[in-house]
Amino acid sequence: SGFSHIDMNSLAQDQTLQWVRHALALNTDLGFEEASHPVWIRGNAILLAELLNNLIDNALRYTPPGGQITVRVNADDHHAIIDVEDSGPGIAIDERERVFDRFYRVLGTSTDGSGLGLAIVREIAQKHQADVLISTNPSPHSDLPGTRFRIRFPLLLPSSDNA
């Protein structure tokens, strides 16, 4: 199945770095905040890279120039957590489920693209027993509400390697 032990810190950092030049061209501040220790999950590195690329691409499309996007890795007792926060227009609560539909795009937006990105994000998350939560960005850095996509993966605990 191509699953292996993956440190989300290094994977997320690698993917974020690949978007920095594109973000600069859009006058968008793209930042990365890693967890203070390795955050291990069982996953497919190619699919996880695709998931992150779609989230960052989506954030860059919807965040106005001068905005800010942060990719953050965290962990709690049971989950590895990836947040992608943007300072864009936000996603209304009643649209948060629909954005995962194939070809759905938030109305009134002028962005290009197929609208497949978030459908793919959810598909990859499901393959990893992860859930996808959409909320308003708690610190949007702008007058716009911003969006936070949070993906929660089952954390690979060190003890489970010995089982």
Secondary structure, DSSP 8 states (H G I E B T S, - for coil): ---EEEEHHHHHHHHHHHHHHHHHHTT-EEEEE--SS--EEEE-HHHHHHHHHHHHHHHHHHS-TT-EEEEEEEE-SSEEEEEEEE-SS---GGGTTGGGSTT---TT----S-S-HHHHHHHHHHHTT-EEEEEE-SS-SSSS--EEEEEEEE---GGGGT-
